[in-house]
C-alpha cells in the first residue's frame, strides 16, 4: 500500500489557527494511529510554519502552488478551510474532507457552506479546538460522494439565453 497523505490547505488566504491545530502533537499522533504517513501543508500567506518532528509524520509545506489540485488528488484526506473553491476542488476528486470554517471572518458564509454540505454527509465540519476529538470519533468512510458535476449545464444555459431557439414564422 502506498503512502497515506493528509493535505492541509488554507487557499489563497491565511489561517494560522487551523495550520497550528493540525500541527499539534495530539492531532499528529491521532493521524499516525489512523495510518497516515505524511502531512503536506499549503499555508498561503500565513506566518505559522509547521514543524518537522522526528518519530512522527513526515511533514512539508509550501505557500502557493498553481498545481495544488495535484496535491488534492494524491491525498487520502484533505483538511481545509471552508472556502468554496477548496471544498469543491476536493469533493469533485471524491476525497475524504474535513473542513474548518474560519470563525475570524466577518461574513460567516464559510460556516453556512460547511454546515450545508456536512448535513448532506459530503464532508465533516469541525473547529480548530475540536479537531482532535473529531479525528478520533469520525468514520470518514461513511461520507457520501458528491454527485458528479455536469460541466456543460451552465454553458448550455447561457447559450440558450444568448441564442434562444428561432421560431419560424408561418404566413
C-alpha positions as CSV (number, residue, x, y, z in Angstrom):
1,X,0.0,0.0,0.0
2,X,1.2,3.5,-0.9
3,X,1.9,6.5,1.4
4,X,-1.2,7.9,3.0
5,X,-1.0,11.7,2.8
6,X,-3.0,14.3,4.6
7,X,-3.2,17.5,2.6
8,X,-4.0,20.7,4.5
9,X,-5.0,23.8,2.6
10,X,-5.9,27.4,3.5
11,X,-6.4,28.5,-0.1
12,X,-5.2,32.0,-1.0
13,X,-5.6,33.5,2.4
14,X,-4.0,32.7,5.8
15,X,-5.5,30.6,8.6
16,X,-2.7,30.1,11.1
17,X,-5.0,28.7,13.8
18,X,-6.0,25.8,11.5
19,X,-2.4,25.1,10.5
20,X,-1.3,25.1,14.1
21,X,-4.3,22.9,15.1
22,X,-3.3,20.2,12.5
23,X,0.4,20.6,13.5
24,X,-0.4,19.9,17.2
25,X,1.2,16.8,18.8
26,X,-2.2,15.3,19.7
27,X,-3.5,15.6,16.1
28,X,-0.3,14.3,14.6
29,X,-0.5,11.2,17.0
30,X,-4.1,10.5,16.0
31,X,-3.3,10.8,12.3
32,X,-0.3,8.4,12.7
33,X,-2.5,5.9,14.6
34,X,-5.0,6.1,11.7
35,X,-2.3,5.0,9.3
36,X,-1.3,8.3,7.7
37,X,2.4,8.7,6.9
38,X,2.7,12.3,5.7
39,X,1.2,15.8,6.1
40,X,1.6,18.3,3.3
41,X,0.6,21.9,4.3
42,X,-0.4,24.7,1.9
43,X,-0.1,27.7,4.2
44,X,-0.9,30.6,1.9
45,X,0.0,34.0,3.4
46,X,0.2,32.6,7.0
47,X,3.1,33.2,9.4
48,X,2.8,29.9,11.2
49,X,5.2,27.3,9.7
50,X,4.6,23.6,10.6
51,X,7.3,21.7,12.5
52,X,9.0,18.7,11.1
53,X,9.2,16.4,14.2
54,X,11.2,13.2,14.4
55,X,9.3,10.0,15.0
56,X,6.0,11.3,13.8
57,X,4.5,12.1,10.4
58,X,6.7,13.3,7.6
59,X,5.9,17.0,7.2
60,X,6.4,19.6,4.4
61,X,4.8,22.8,3.4
62,X,4.6,25.5,0.8
63,X,2.8,28.8,0.5
64,X,1.2,28.6,-3.0
65,X,1.4,26.2,-5.9
66,X,-0.5,26.5,-9.2
67,X,-0.8,22.7,-9.3
68,X,-2.3,22.3,-5.8
69,X,-5.1,20.2,-7.3
70,X,-2.4,17.5,-7.9
71,X,-1.8,17.5,-4.1
72,X,-5.6,17.0,-3.6
73,X,-5.5,14.1,-6.0
74,X,-2.6,12.5,-4.2
75,X,-4.1,12.9,-0.7
76,X,-6.1,10.3,1.2
77,X,-7.5,13.0,3.5
78,X,-7.9,16.8,2.9
79,X,-8.2,19.1,5.9
80,X,-9.3,22.5,4.5
81,X,-10.6,25.9,5.3
82,X,-14.2,26.3,4.3
83,X,-13.6,28.3,1.1
84,X,-15.9,27.3,-1.7
85,X,-13.1,26.7,-4.2
86,X,-11.1,24.4,-1.9
87,X,-14.2,22.5,-0.9
88,X,-15.4,21.9,-4.5
89,X,-11.9,21.0,-5.8
90,X,-11.8,18.3,-3.1
91,X,-15.3,17.0,-3.4
92,X,-15.0,16.7,-7.2
93,X,-12.0,14.5,-6.6
94,X,-14.0,12.3,-4.2
95,X,-11.5,12.7,-1.4
96,X,-12.3,12.5,2.3
97,X,-12.7,16.1,3.5
98,X,-12.6,17.7,7.0
99,X,-13.5,21.4,6.9
100,X,-12.7,24.0,9.5
101,X,-14.5,27.3,8.9
102,X,-12.5,30.4,9.8
103,X,-14.6,32.0,12.6
104,X,-12.4,35.1,12.4
105,X,-14.1,36.2,9.1
106,X,-16.7,38.9,9.3
107,X,-19.1,37.1,6.9
108,X,-19.9,33.7,8.2
109,X,-20.5,32.2,4.7
110,X,-17.9,29.5,5.4
111,X,-19.8,28.1,8.3
112,X,-23.0,28.1,6.2
113,X,-21.4,26.3,3.3
114,X,-19.6,23.8,5.5
115,X,-22.8,23.2,7.5
116,X,-25.0,22.6,4.5
117,X,-22.5,20.1,3.0
118,X,-22.0,18.4,6.3
119,X,-25.7,17.9,6.7
120,X,-25.7,16.1,3.4
121,X,-22.8,13.9,4.6
122,X,-20.3,15.1,1.9
123,X,-17.8,16.3,4.4
124,X,-17.1,16.7,8.1
125,X,-17.2,20.2,9.6
126,X,-15.4,20.9,12.9
127,X,-13.4,23.7,14.6
128,X,-9.7,24.1,15.4
129,X,-10.5,23.3,19.1
130,X,-12.5,20.1,18.3
131,X,-10.2,18.8,15.5
132,X,-8.5,16.1,17.7
133,X,-11.8,14.7,19.1
134,X,-13.3,14.8,15.7
135,X,-10.5,12.8,14.2
136,X,-10.8,10.2,17.0
137,X,-14.6,9.8,16.5
138,X,-15.2,10.2,12.8
139,X,-15.5,7.4,10.3
140,X,-14.6,9.0,7.0
141,X,-15.9,6.0,5.1
142,X,-19.5,7.0,6.0
143,X,-19.2,10.2,3.9
144,X,-21.4,10.3,0.7
145,X,-19.6,11.1,-2.5
146,X,-20.5,14.4,-4.0
147,X,-22.7,14.0,-7.1
148,X,-21.0,14.2,-10.5
149,X,-20.9,17.8,-11.8
150,X,-22.5,18.5,-15.2
151,X,-19.9,20.9,-16.5
152,X,-22.0,21.5,-19.6
153,X,-25.1,22.6,-17.7
154,X,-24.1,26.3,-17.1
155,X,-22.6,26.9,-20.6
156,X,-25.7,25.3,-22.2
157,X,-28.0,27.5,-20.1
158,X,-26.1,30.7,-21.0
159,X,-26.1,29.6,-24.7
160,X,-29.9,29.1,-24.5
161,X,-30.4,32.6,-23.1
162,X,-28.0,34.3,-25.5
163,X,-29.1,32.4,-28.5
164,X,-32.8,31.4,-28.0
165,X,-34.3,28.9,-30.4
166,X,-35.6,30.6,-33.5
167,X,-39.3,30.0,-34.2
168,X,-40.2,30.0,-37.9
169,X,-43.0,32.4,-38.8
170,X,-45.8,31.0,-40.7
171,X,-47.7,33.0,-43.3
